[in-house]
Amino acid sequence: MKFSSRLQEVKRVHWHMVRKLINAKEAQGVKTISLASGNPDLPTPPTIVEAACQALRDPTYHRYPFSFQTRYGEAVASWYRERFDVNLNPATEVRPLAGSQEGIGNIALTVMEPGAIALITAPAYDSYARATRFAGGEAYLLPLQAENDFLPDLKAIPKDALERTRLLWLNYPNNPTGAVAPLSFFEEVVDFARRNDIWVCHDNAYSDVSFDGYKAPSFLAVDGAKEVGIELNTLSKAFNMAGWRLGMAVGHPELLDALSFVSFNTSMGLFGPSQIAAIEALTTDQSWMLERNERYRKRRDILVDGLRAIGLELQRPRATLYVWAKLPPAFSDSLEFSKWVLDQTGVWITSGIFFGPAGEGYVRASITLPADDLSEAMERLQTLKL
């Protein structure tokens, strides 16, 4: 009996190795603190939960999702209009997703094939490259460097690579670097995609986790963006709903139709009560996010100040759940640094190499822990002798 060869071609995620390291440290009686996860720790607002509870009691939603219609698409269009000043046709320019992760996997299956290239910024969330390889495509990495504000240089891509390129992946605000992109960059992207006949998929998962007055734009706010691609978004980070598996793909109607065709072969749609919860989230008062983001900002500052105090170089990010820090001069191997920090302090900081070779020399820390835990982690790090 055999398994698919694609399982051998795609590297498995590293988190099982991290868990093994942490478990070994805890077996020594050490209370560990992990700064690895991008999993929001704050609860979903009660009104959203209550909307789902009421829907659960309605037998209409106990059937397959294609048996009924909700106003989910209209809610997404309303949110995009109010939040991003982007007008969408709910019938043709909005598609529901079981979180943006479903969109990442299925858009690769929709447009990629053997020999085709996907342009992927590096370092990056590793699902973009995995999805590309699962679909038989090749990943061409676009370096993100601090001196260029962690934005890719689209002019540096060789002609022979462009001729085989089907898809450009973007993600701003960015995981793992925390970088943000101005609309002028997205204007450049639209022109680039049009000239080279390339689809764009922008993953906007962190659009509403922002600080210091910053508001992340939508890629679709640029004229012509809907003609060259789509945007993925999710309720996971913005609405503290990671476990609900709710998201959307919006933009180019024909690409969304093709994406829906692929998705129908792997899922039957979103659970009805989950859709009702999403409608409540997207269409009712969202001022609670200001207080939530202020809590995140305080956590961010604890991490930034603590990591700087031990000699790591980093910017204070204006968005995302992450802090991206350059290793001190005495270290060059991010995995060995993370292991050493865990051994010395019981604190795990994610190695930059987990986000591809371009992440080497950096570490990523997450703000998804209570402030007291983050403060304790930073106090432990002060004992390090770098």
KEKE-3310 file (N, C-alpha, C; in steps of 0.2 Angstrom, whole numbers, plus 5000, padded with zeros to 4 digits):
npx = (5004:5002:5007:5002:5014:5016:5016:5028:5035:5032:5036:5033:5024:5032:5028:5026:5038:5042:5033:5037:5050:5046:5038:5048:5055:5046:5044:5055:5051:5049:5040:5034:5033:5026:5028:5024:5011:4999:4986:4972:4968:4958:4940:4926:4915:4900:4887:4889:4891:4878:4869:4873:4869:4855:4852:4856:4845:4836:4829:4830:4844:4850:4852:4860:4871:4868:4854:4848:4847:4857:4861:4874:4883:4879:4881:4895:4898:4893:4901:4914:4911:4909:4920:4932:4929:4925:4916:4906:4898:4886:4882:4890:4904:4908:4912:4909:4920:4928:4936:4951:4961:4955:4953:4967:4972:4963:4963:4976:4974:4965:4971:4984:4996:5007:5023:5020:5022:5021:5022:5030:5031:5045:5052:5037:5020:5019:5009:5006:5017:5016:5003:5005:5014:5007:4998:5005:5013:5027:5036:5042:5052:5051:5061:5059:5065:5072:5077:5069:5057:5051:5044:5041:5052:5046:5051:5063:5061:5065:5063:5061:5055:5044:5037:5032:5023:5009:5002:5002:5006:5002:5003:4997:4993:5008:5012:5027:5032:5026:5025:5018:5008:5007:4994:5000:5009:5001:4995:5005:5006:4994:4996:5008:5003:4993:5001:5008:4999:4995:4987:4982:4983:4978:4981:4972:4972:4975:4969:4962:4968:4977:4987:4991:4983:4984:4976:4973:4973:4962:4967:4959:4954:4961:4960:4956:4960:4951:4950:4961:4963:4959:4954:4958:4950:4946:4937:4944:4955:4951:4939:4940:4938:4944:4942:4929:4930:4928:4927:4931:4931:4934:4931:4937:4925:4925:4936:4932:4921:4927:4935:4925:4920:4930:4930:4918:4920:4927:4921:4904:4900:4897:4893:4876:4872:4885:4886:4876:4881:4892:4886:4880:4892:4898:4889:4885:4888:4905:4914:4920:4932:4942:4945:4950:4961:4969:4972:4980:4990:4997:5002:5010:5020:5026:5033:5041:5049:5055:5062:5071:5078:5087:5095:5090:5086:5073:5058:5043:5029:5014:5003:4996:4998:5011:5028:5043:5060:5077:5091:5103:5121:5129:5123:5118:5110:5094:5086:5094:5096:5083:5081:5091:5087:5075:5080:5088:5078:5065:5056:5049:5053:5048:5058:5065:5067:5057:5049:5054:5069:5072:5069:5079:5090:5081:5068:5051:5039:5024:5009:4998:4995:4991:4995:5002:5009:5017:5025:5032:5039:5047:5055:5061:5070:5079:5088:5097:5113:5120)
npy = (4994:5011:5029:5045:5053:5067:5069:5067:5077:5088:5098:5093:5102:5111:5111:5100:5096:5107:5105:5094:5097:5107:5099:5090:5099:5103:5091:5091:5098:5112:5127:5131:5144:5148:5157:5155:5154:5160:5160:5168:5172:5178:5179:5176:5189:5190:5193:5188:5174:5171:5173:5162:5152:5154:5151:5138:5131:5131:5120:5122:5124:5112:5104:5100:5114:5119:5118:5129:5147:5160:5177:5179:5182:5195:5201:5201:5209:5221:5224:5225:5237:5246:5245:5245:5253:5247:5241:5227:5215:5204:5192:5188:5192:5188:5174:5162:5155:5141:5148:5157:5148:5137:5144:5146:5134:5129:5139:5137:5124:5128:5137:5132:5121:5107:5113:5126:5142:5149:5165:5169:5178:5180:5179:5168:5164:5147:5139:5144:5140:5126:5123:5127:5117:5105:5106:5104:5114:5126:5135:5151:5161:5178:5189:5197:5211:5220:5233:5237:5239:5227:5223:5216:5216:5218:5220:5213:5200:5187:5186:5173:5166:5173:5170:5158:5160:5159:5164:5176:5178:5187:5195:5206:5216:5208:5191:5183:5195:5207:5218:5232:5237:5250:5258:5262:5253:5242:5247:5246:5232:5228:5234:5227:5213:5214:5217:5206:5195:5188:5180:5187:5184:5190:5189:5194:5193:5199:5211:5219:5219:5230:5244:5260:5269:5265:5259:5245:5244:5237:5226:5227:5239:5247:5253:5243:5231:5221:5215:5208:5199:5191:5193:5186:5184:5183:5179:5175:5181:5195:5195:5187:5173:5161:5147:5145:5144:5153:5162:5172:5174:5186:5197:5195:5189:5177:5170:5167:5159:5148:5144:5141:5129:5120:5120:5114:5101:5097:5102:5105:5117:5131:5128:5132:5139:5144:5153:5162:5167:5174:5184:5191:5196:5203:5214:5221:5232:5236:5242:5237:5231:5241:5242:5229:5229:5238:5231:5222:5230:5235:5222:5220:5230:5226:5215:5220:5230:5221:5212:5220:5224:5214:5214:5211:5216:5226:5232:5242:5234:5239:5232:5215:5200:5198:5200:5203:5199:5203:5192:5193:5199:5189:5177:5166:5156:5153:5142:5136:5146:5148:5135:5136:5147:5142:5131:5138:5147:5142:5148:5148:5154:5157:5151:5159:5152:5143:5149:5148:5148:5162:5167:5165:5170:5177:5179:5175:5182:5180:5189:5183:5180:5182:5198:5197:5185:5187:5197:5190:5181:5190:5194:5183:5181:5192:5186:5180:5178:5186)
npz = (5000:4996:4998:4993:4982:4984:4997:5001:4995:5001:5015:5031:5044:5058:5071:5078:5082:5090:5101:5106:5111:5121:5129:5134:5142:5151:5158:5166:5176:5174:5172:5157:5145:5131:5116:5104:5097:5085:5089:5094:5111:5118:5121:5110:5107:5117:5111:5098:5101:5106:5096:5088:5096:5097:5083:5083:5088:5078:5067:5053:5051:5053:5042:5026:5021:5008:5008:5013:5013:5019:5024:5023:5012:5009:5021:5022:5011:5015:5026:5020:5013:5023:5031:5022:5011:4999:4986:4984:4974:4982:4976:4966:4969:4981:4991:5003:5015:5025:5035:5031:5028:5020:5008:5005:5002:4992:4982:4976:4970:4961:4951:4949:4942:4936:4933:4933:4941:4957:4965:4980:4994:5005:5021:5025:5029:5030:5023:5011:5002:5004:4999:4986:4982:4984:4975:4964:4959:4958:4970:4969:4977:4984:4991:5007:5014:5028:5025:5014:5019:5021:5010:4994:4979:4965:4952:4951:4947:4937:4919:4914:4924:4926:4915:4917:4928:4938:4949:4962:4978:4992:5008:5019:5033:5038:5041:5045:5048:5053:5045:5036:5021:5010:5000:4988:4985:4982:4971:4962:4962:4955:4943:4939:4939:4929:4918:4916:4916:4928:4941:4957:4974:4989:5006:5019:5033:5045:5045:5055:5067:5074:5078:5087:5079:5066:5051:5042:5024:5011:4998:4987:4987:4978:4961:4948:4955:4957:4944:4943:4953:4969:4986:5002:5018:5035:5050:5061:5067:5068:5074:5086:5083:5080:5081:5075:5062:5050:5035:5020:5003:4991:4977:4960:4949:4941:4944:4957:4955:4950:4960:4970:4963:4965:4979:4982:4980:4992:5003:5010:5013:5024:5041:5047:5059:5062:5051:5054:5066:5060:5052:5062:5068:5058:5055:5066:5080:5081:5090:5101:5097:5098:5111:5113:5104:5110:5122:5116:5111:5122:5126:5115:5117:5129:5124:5114:5121:5130:5122:5115:5126:5129:5118:5105:5089:5083:5075:5080:5078:5068:5067:5066:5076:5080:5084:5076:5077:5075:5077:5090:5087:5091:5088:5074:5070:5070:5075:5084:5093:5098:5104:5114:5122:5127:5134:5144:5150:5149:5141:5125:5109:5093:5080:5066:5055:5053:5045:5032:5023:5021:5033:5042:5055:5062:5075:5080:5090:5099:5103:5110:5123:5140:5148:5160:5159:5148:5153:5163:5155:5148:5159:5163:5152:5154:5162:5153:5146:5134)
capx = (5000:5007:5004:5004:5021:5016:5017:5035:5038:5030:5039:5028:5025:5037:5026:5026:5045:5042:5029:5042:5055:5042:5036:5054:5057:5041:5046:5060:5048:5049:5034:5036:5029:5027:5027:5023:5005:4995:4979:4969:4967:4952:4934:4922:4910:4894:4882:4890:4889:4871:4866:4874:4865:4848:4852:4856:4838:4832:4830:4832:4851:4852:4852:4866:4871:4865:4847:4845:4851:4857:4863:4881:4887:4877:4885:4902:4898:4892:4907:4919:4909:4910:4927:4937:4926:4926:4909:4906:4891:4886:4880:4896:4910:4909:4911:4911:4926:4929:4942:4955:4965:4952:4955:4974:4973:4959:4965:4981:4971:4961:4975:4991:4997:5014:5027:5018:5025:5018:5027:5028:5035:5049:5048:5030:5016:5021:5004:5006:5021:5013:4997:5007:5017:5002:4994:5010:5017:5033:5036:5047:5052:5053:5064:5057:5071:5070:5079:5064:5051:5048:5040:5045:5054:5043:5055:5069:5059:5068:5058:5059:5051:5037:5033:5028:5020:5001:4999:5006:5004:5003:5000:4999:4999:5012:5015:5028:5037:5022:5025:5011:5009:5003:4990:5004:5012:4995:4994:5011:5005:4989:5000:5012:4999:4990:5006:5011:4994:4996:4982:4985:4979:4980:4978:4971:4969:4976:4967:4959:4972:4981:4988:4993:4979:4984:4970:4975:4968:4961:4970:4953:4953:4965:4957:4958:4962:4946:4951:4967:4963:4955:4957:4955:4949:4944:4934:4948:4959:4947:4933:4942:4934:4948:4939:4923:4931:4923:4931:4928:4935:4931:4935:4936:4919:4926:4940:4928:4917:4932:4937:4919:4919:4935:4928:4912:4923:4930:4916:4898:4898:4898:4887:4871:4873:4891:4885:4872:4886:4896:4882:4880:4899:4900:4885:4883:4893:4912:4918:4924:4939:4946:4948:4954:4967:4973:4975:4985:4995:5001:5006:5016:5025:5030:5037:5046:5054:5059:5067:5076:5083:5092:5100:5087:5084:5066:5053:5037:5024:5008:4998:4997:4999:5018:5034:5049:5066:5083:5095:5109:5126:5133:5120:5116:5106:5088:5083:5098:5095:5076:5082:5095:5082:5070:5084:5090:5073:5059:5052:5049:5052:5048:5063:5063:5068:5051:5045:5058:5076:5073:5068:5085:5093:5076:5063:5045:5035:5016:5006:4992:4996:4990:5001:5006:5013:5022:5030:5036:5043:5053:5059:5066:5075:5084:5094:5101:5120:5121)
capy = (5000:5017:5035:5050:5056:5074:5070:5067:5083:5094:5097:5094:5108:5110:5112:5094:5096:5112:5102:5089:5101:5110:5093:5088:5104:5103:5085:5093:5102:5119:5130:5134:5150:5148:5163:5153:5153:5165:5158:5173:5170:5182:5175:5178:5193:5186:5194:5183:5168:5171:5173:5155:5148:5154:5147:5130:5128:5131:5114:5123:5124:5105:5101:5103:5121:5121:5117:5135:5153:5165:5184:5179:5186:5202:5204:5202:5215:5227:5225:5228:5243:5251:5245:5246:5257:5243:5239:5220:5211:5198:5186:5186:5194:5185:5167:5160:5150:5139:5151:5158:5142:5134:5148:5146:5127:5128:5143:5134:5119:5131:5140:5130:5114:5105:5117:5133:5145:5154:5170:5169:5182:5175:5173:5168:5159:5141:5136:5146:5136:5119:5123:5127:5111:5100:5107:5102:5120:5127:5141:5156:5166:5185:5191:5203:5213:5226:5239:5238:5238:5220:5223:5212:5219:5214:5222:5209:5193:5185:5185:5166:5164:5177:5167:5152:5162:5159:5167:5180:5178:5193:5195:5212:5216:5202:5186:5184:5201:5212:5224:5234:5239:5256:5257:5263:5246:5238:5249:5243:5225:5228:5235:5221:5208:5215:5217:5199:5190:5184:5181:5189:5182:5194:5186:5200:5190:5203:5218:5222:5219:5235:5249:5267:5273:5262:5255:5242:5244:5231:5226:5228:5247:5250:5253:5237:5225:5215:5213:5203:5194:5191:5194:5182:5187:5179:5181:5172:5186:5201:5194:5182:5168:5156:5140:5145:5142:5157:5167:5174:5176:5192:5199:5193:5184:5171:5166:5165:5153:5142:5142:5137:5123:5116:5119:5110:5094:5096:5104:5106:5124:5133:5126:5137:5143:5148:5159:5167:5171:5178:5189:5196:5199:5208:5219:5224:5237:5233:5247:5233:5230:5246:5240:5223:5231:5242:5226:5219:5235:5234:5216:5221:5234:5222:5211:5224:5232:5216:5209:5225:5225:5208:5215:5209:5222:5225:5237:5241:5233:5243:5227:5208:5197:5196:5204:5200:5202:5200:5189:5197:5197:5182:5171:5166:5150:5154:5137:5134:5151:5146:5130:5139:5151:5137:5127:5143:5151:5139:5152:5147:5160:5154:5152:5162:5147:5140:5153:5147:5150:5169:5169:5163:5176:5181:5175:5178:5181:5181:5193:5180:5177:5188:5203:5194:5179:5190:5200:5185:5178:5195:5194:5177:5183:5196:5182:5177:5182:5186)
capz = (5000:4995:4999:4987:4982:4986:5005:5002:4992:5005:5022:5037:5049:5063:5077:5082:5085:5095:5106:5109:5115:5126:5134:5138:5147:5157:5161:5171:5181:5172:5169:5151:5142:5123:5113:5097:5094:5083:5091:5099:5118:5120:5119:5105:5110:5119:5106:5093:5103:5107:5089:5086:5101:5094:5077:5084:5090:5072:5063:5047:5050:5054:5036:5023:5020:5002:5009:5015:5011:5024:5021:5024:5007:5010:5027:5020:5006:5020:5030:5016:5011:5029:5033:5017:5006:4994:4984:4981:4973:4986:4972:4961:4971:4988:4992:5010:5016:5031:5037:5025:5026:5015:5002:5003:4999:4986:4976:4973:4966:4956:4946:4948:4938:4936:4929:4935:4947:4962:4968:4987:4998:5010:5024:5024:5032:5026:5020:5004:4998:5004:4995:4979:4980:4984:4968:4958:4956:4960:4973:4968:4983:4984:4998:5011:5018:5032:5021:5009:5023:5020:5003:4988:4974:4959:4946:4952:4946:4931:4914:4913:4930:4925:4909:4920:4934:4937:4955:4966:4985:4996:5015:5023:5037:5036:5046:5052:5050:5056:5041:5033:5014:5008:4994:4982:4984:4979:4964:4959:4961:4950:4936:4938:4937:4922:4912:4916:4916:4934:4947:4964:4980:4995:5012:5023:5039:5051:5044:5060:5073:5072:5084:5086:5074:5059:5048:5036:5018:5007:4991:4982:4987:4972:4955:4944:4958:4956:4938:4942:4958:4975:4993:5007:5024:5040:5056:5066:5071:5069:5079:5091:5081:5076:5081:5072:5055:5046:5031:5014:4997:4988:4971:4953:4949:4937:4949:4963:4953:4949:4967:4972:4960:4969:4986:4983:4981:4998:5009:5008:5015:5031:5046:5047:5065:5061:5046:5058:5070:5056:5051:5068:5069:5053:5054:5072:5083:5082:5094:5106:5094:5100:5118:5112:5101:5115:5126:5111:5110:5128:5126:5110:5120:5133:5120:5110:5126:5133:5117:5114:5132:5129:5113:5099:5085:5080:5074:5084:5073:5069:5065:5067:5082:5081:5084:5072:5080:5073:5082:5092:5083:5093:5085:5067:5069:5074:5079:5090:5098:5101:5109:5120:5126:5130:5139:5149:5153:5149:5136:5118:5104:5087:5075:5060:5049:5052:5039:5026:5023:5022:5040:5046:5058:5066:5079:5080:5096:5098:5109:5111:5130:5145:5149:5166:5156:5144:5157:5166:5150:5147:5165:5162:5147:5156:5165:5148:5145:5127)
cpx = (5004:5003:5006:5011:5021:5017:5024:5039:5037:5032:5033:5029:5029:5035:5026:5033:5045:5038:5033:5047:5052:5040:5042:5056:5052:5042:5051:5057:5048:5043:5036:5031:5031:5024:5026:5017:5002:4987:4976:4966:4960:4946:4930:4917:4903:4888:4882:4888:4882:4867:4867:4870:4858:4847:4852:4850:4834:4833:4832:4840:4854:4853:4859:4865:4867:4857:4844:4849:4851:4860:4870:4885:4885:4881:4892:4903:4897:4898:4913:4917:4911:4917:4932:4935:4927:4919:4910:4899:4891:4885:4886:4903:4912:4908:4913:4917:4926:4936:4946:4959:4962:4954:4962:4975:4969:4961:4971:4979:4967:4965:4982:4991:5005:5018:5025:5021:5020:5023:5025:5033:5039:5053:5041:5027:5017:5015:5004:5011:5019:5008:5000:5010:5012:4998:4999:5014:5023:5033:5043:5047:5055:5055:5061:5063:5069:5072:5073:5057:5047:5043:5044:5047:5052:5047:5061:5067:5062:5062:5056:5055:5044:5033:5029:5024:5012:4998:5004:5003:5006:5000:5002:4992:5001:5013:5021:5031:5033:5022:5018:5013:5005:4999:4995:5007:5007:4994:4999:5009:4999:4992:5004:5008:4995:4995:5008:5006:4994:4990:4986:4980:4982:4977:4978:4969:4970:4974:4965:4962:4978:4982:4990:4990:4980:4978:4973:4970:4967:4964:4965:4952:4956:4961:4960:4960:4957:4947:4957:4967:4958:4958:4954:4955:4946:4941:4939:4951:4955:4942:4934:4938:4938:4945:4932:4924:4927:4928:4927:4933:4931:4935:4933:4931:4921:4931:4937:4924:4921:4934:4931:4918:4924:4933:4923:4914:4926:4926:4909:4895:4899:4891:4883:4872:4880:4890:4881:4876:4890:4892:4881:4887:4900:4896:4883:4889:4900:4917:4922:4931:4944:4949:4952:4961:4972:4976:4981:4991:5000:5005:5012:5021:5029:5035:5043:5051:5058:5064:5072:5081:5088:5096:5097:5085:5077:5063:5047:5032:5017:5002:5000:4997:5006:5023:5040:5055:5072:5088:5101:5116:5130:5130:5118:5111:5100:5085:5087:5097:5088:5077:5086:5091:5078:5074:5086:5084:5066:5054:5054:5048:5053:5054:5061:5063:5062:5047:5049:5065:5077:5072:5074:5088:5088:5072:5057:5042:5028:5014:4999:4992:4994:4996:5005:5011:5019:5027:5034:5041:5049:5057:5064:5071:5080:5089:5099:5108:5121:5127)
cpy = (5006:5024:5040:5053:5063:5075:5070:5073:5089:5093:5097:5100:5106:5110:5106:5093:5101:5109:5097:5092:5104:5105:5091:5093:5104:5096:5086:5097:5110:5121:5133:5140:5150:5154:5162:5154:5160:5164:5163:5170:5173:5179:5179:5183:5189:5187:5189:5176:5166:5170:5166:5151:5148:5150:5140:5127:5128:5125:5116:5122:5117:5101:5103:5110:5123:5120:5124:5141:5158:5172:5185:5184:5194:5205:5205:5208:5221:5229:5228:5235:5248:5251:5247:5251:5253:5240:5232:5218:5205:5192:5184:5188:5192:5178:5165:5154:5147:5141:5152:5153:5138:5137:5147:5139:5127:5133:5141:5128:5122:5134:5137:5123:5113:5110:5124:5135:5149:5158:5170:5173:5178:5180:5174:5163:5152:5138:5138:5142:5129:5118:5123:5120:5105:5100:5106:5108:5120:5134:5145:5161:5173:5187:5197:5205:5220:5233:5241:5238:5232:5220:5220:5217:5216:5215:5217:5202:5192:5184:5178:5163:5167:5173:5161:5153:5162:5164:5171:5180:5184:5192:5201:5215:5209:5198:5183:5191:5207:5218:5225:5237:5245:5254:5258:5257:5242:5240:5247:5236:5224:5229:5229:5215:5208:5214:5210:5193:5185:5186:5183:5187:5186:5191:5192:5198:5194:5210:5222:5221:5224:5240:5256:5271:5270:5258:5252:5242:5237:5232:5228:5235:5250:5248:5247:5231:5219:5212:5208:5198:5194:5192:5189:5186:5182:5182:5179:5177:5192:5201:5189:5175:5162:5149:5140:5143:5146:5162:5169:5175:5181:5194:5197:5187:5177:5167:5163:5159:5147:5139:5138:5130:5118:5115:5114:5102:5092:5098:5105:5113:5125:5131:5133:5142:5147:5154:5164:5171:5176:5184:5194:5199:5205:5214:5223:5229:5233:5237:5243:5231:5235:5244:5234:5225:5235:5237:5223:5224:5235:5228:5217:5225:5230:5218:5215:5227:5227:5213:5214:5225:5219:5209:5213:5216:5221:5232:5236:5240:5237:5238:5220:5206:5195:5201:5200:5203:5198:5198:5194:5195:5191:5176:5172:5161:5151:5148:5135:5140:5150:5140:5132:5143:5147:5133:5132:5146:5147:5143:5150:5153:5156:5155:5154:5157:5143:5143:5153:5150:5158:5171:5168:5170:5180:5176:5179:5176:5183:5185:5189:5176:5183:5192:5200:5189:5182:5194:5195:5182:5183:5195:5188:5178:5187:5193:5179:5181:5181:5189)
cpz = (5000:4997:4994:4988:4985:4994:5006:5000:4996:5012:5026:5041:5055:5070:5082:5086:5091:5102:5110:5114:5121:5132:5138:5143:5153:5161:5167:5176:5180:5170:5163:5149:5135:5120:5105:5093:5091:5084:5096:5105:5121:5117:5114:5109:5111:5114:5100:5095:5104:5101:5087:5090:5098:5088:5078:5085:5084:5068:5056:5046:5052:5048:5032:5021:5014:5002:5011:5013:5017:5020:5022:5019:5008:5016:5026:5015:5010:5024:5026:5014:5017:5031:5029:5012:4999:4992:4981:4980:4977:4982:4968:4964:4978:4988:5000:5010:5024:5034:5031:5023:5021:5008:5000:4999:4992:4980:4973:4968:4960:4950:4945:4945:4938:4931:4930:4941:4951:4965:4975:4990:5003:5015:5024:5028:5028:5022:5012:5000:4998:5000:4988:4977:4980:4977:4962:4956:4960:4964:4971:4973:4982:4991:5001:5015:5022:5029:5016:5013:5023:5015:4998:4983:4967:4953:4946:4949:4938:4926:4913:4918:4929:4920:4912:4926:4933:4943:4959:4973:4989:5003:5019:5026:5037:5042:5042:5053:5053:5051:5038:5026:5013:5001:4988:4980:4980:4972:4960:4957:4955:4943:4934:4936:4930:4917:4911:4916:4921:4938:4953:4969:4986:5001:5017:5030:5045:5050:5050:5067:5072:5078:5082:5080:5067:5057:5042:5030:5015:5000:4986:4982:4981:4966:4951:4948:4957:4949:4937:4948:4964:4981:4998:5014:5029:5046:5062:5070:5073:5074:5084:5089:5077:5076:5077:5064:5050:5042:5025:5009:4993:4982:4964:4953:4946:4941:4955:4961:4952:4956:4971:4970:4964:4976:4987:4983:4987:5004:5006:5011:5022:5035:5047:5053:5065:5056:5050:5063:5066:5054:5056:5069:5064:5052:5060:5074:5084:5086:5099:5103:5097:5107:5117:5109:5106:5120:5122:5111:5116:5128:5121:5113:5125:5130:5117:5115:5129:5129:5116:5120:5132:5123:5106:5096:5082:5079:5079:5079:5074:5068:5066:5075:5084:5081:5081:5074:5077:5078:5084:5088:5085:5091:5078:5066:5073:5078:5085:5095:5102:5106:5115:5124:5130:5136:5145:5153:5153:5144:5129:5114:5097:5082:5069:5054:5048:5047:5033:5027:5024:5029:5045:5049:5062:5070:5079:5087:5096:5104:5111:5118:5134:5147:5155:5163:5152:5148:5161:5161:5149:5153:5165:5157:5149:5160:5160:5148:5138:5125)
residu = (MET:LYS:PHE:SER:SER:ARG:LEU:GLN:GLU:VAL:LYS:ARG:VAL:HIS:TRP:HIS:MET:VAL:ARG:LYS:LEU:ILE:ASN:ALA:LYS:GLU:ALA:GLN:GLY:VAL:LYS:THR:ILE:SER:LEU:ALA:SER:GLY:ASN:PRO:ASP:LEU:PRO:THR:PRO:PRO:THR:ILE:VAL:GLU:ALA:ALA:CYS:GLN:ALA:LEU:ARG:ASP:PRO:THR:TYR:HIS:ARG:TYR:PRO:PHE:SER:PHE:GLN:THR:ARG:TYR:GLY:GLU:ALA:VAL:ALA:SER:TRP:TYR:ARG:GLU:ARG:PHE:ASP:VAL:ASN:LEU:ASN:PRO:ALA:THR:GLU:VAL:ARG:PRO:LEU:ALA:GLY:SER:GLN:GLU:GLY:ILE:GLY:ASN:ILE:ALA:LEU:THR:VAL:MET:GLU:PRO:GLY:ALA:ILE:ALA:LEU:ILE:THR:ALA:PRO:ALA:TYR:ASP:SER:TYR:ALA:ARG:ALA:THR:ARG:PHE:ALA:GLY:GLY:GLU:ALA:TYR:LEU:LEU:PRO:LEU:GLN:ALA:GLU:ASN:ASP:PHE:LEU:PRO:ASP:LEU:LYS:ALA:ILE:PRO:LYS:ASP:ALA:LEU:GLU:ARG:THR:ARG:LEU:LEU:TRP:LEU:ASN:TYR:PRO:ASN:ASN:PRO:THR:GLY:ALA:VAL:ALA:PRO:LEU:SER:PHE:PHE:GLU:GLU:VAL:VAL:ASP:PHE:ALA:ARG:ARG:ASN:ASP:ILE:TRP:VAL:CYS:HIS:ASP:ASN:ALA:TYR:SER:ASP:VAL:SER:PHE:ASP:GLY:TYR:LYS:ALA:PRO:SER:PHE:LEU:ALA:VAL:ASP:GLY:ALA:LYS:GLU:VAL:GLY:ILE:GLU:LEU:ASN:THR:LEU:SER:LYS:ALA:PHE:ASN:MET:ALA:GLY:TRP:ARG:LEU:GLY:MET:ALA:VAL:GLY:HIS:PRO:GLU:LEU:LEU:ASP:ALA:LEU:SER:PHE:VAL:SER:PHE:ASN:THR:SER:MET:GLY:LEU:PHE:GLY:PRO:SER:GLN:ILE:ALA:ALA:ILE:GLU:ALA:LEU:THR:THR:ASP:GLN:SER:TRP:MET:LEU:GLU:ARG:ASN:GLU:ARG:TYR:ARG:LYS:ARG:ARG:ASP:ILE:LEU:VAL:ASP:GLY:LEU:ARG:ALA:ILE:GLY:LEU:GLU:LEU:GLN:ARG:PRO:ARG:ALA:THR:LEU:TYR:VAL:TRP:ALA:LYS:LEU:PRO:PRO:ALA:PHE:SER:ASP:SER:LEU:GLU:PHE:SER:LYS:TRP:VAL:LEU:ASP:GLN:THR:GLY:VAL:TRP:ILE:THR:SER:GLY:ILE:PHE:PHE:GLY:PRO:ALA:GLY:GLU:GLY:TYR:VAL:ARG:ALA:SER:ILE:THR:LEU:PRO:ALA:ASP:ASP:LEU:SER:GLU:ALA:MET:GLU:ARG:LEU:GLN:THR:LEU:LYS:LEU)
# end
